[in-house]
Amino acid sequence: MLTMVCFQAAGSTYCVPLHATRSVRTTENLVALPDPAADVVGVLPGEPPLTVISPLRSALRTSGGHILVMETDDKSFGLLVDVVTGLERFDDTAMRPAPDGQGRALVSGTLEAGGRLVMVADPGALAGRL
């Protein structure tokens, strides 16, 4: 079984593997950076401060109410999303290929849940936006 953390961004449903997520935070303490890089929204206080990105926001106009804290092999970062909707389990064979036409390969595959398309965001590709 694939266990995924699902979230909404600009009316679309996405998910990331549970093993790549650490927590969910609000945007309450988000501090804007002066002259940030293209996908960087700001930082969350901590040791070290956590950089928050939103590559989905620029593409989909996500308003961002929650931060999904994620970790790859070498980076920790926050992903700005509208809302985290919860955990969902999918059969191992349910993963389909990523859609064609991506300018930046942020989606690594697709799943279906209750008749709706769920795009699987690639944590490594997201971390590469830092």
Stockholm file with secondary structure:
# STOCKHOLM 1.0

chainA/1-130         MLTMVCFQAAGSTYCVPLHATRSVRTTENLVALPDPAADVVGVLPGEPPLTVISPLRSALRTSGGHILVMETDDKSFGLLVDVVTGLERFDDTAMRPAPDGQGRALVSGTLEAGGRLVMVADPGALAGRL
#=GR chainA/1-130 SS CEEEEEEEETTEEEEEEGGGEEEEEESTTCEECSSCCTTEEEEECSSSCEEEECHHHHHHCCCCCEEEEEECSSCEEEEEESEEEEEEEECGGGCBCCCSCCSSCCEEEEEEETTEEEEEECHHHHHTTC
#=GC SS_cons         CEEEEEEEETTEEEEEEGGGEEEEEESTTCEECSSCCTTEEEEECSSSCEEEECHHHHHHCCCCCEEEEEECSSCEEEEEESEEEEEEEECGGGCBCCCSCCSSCCEEEEEEETTEEEEEECHHHHHTTC
//
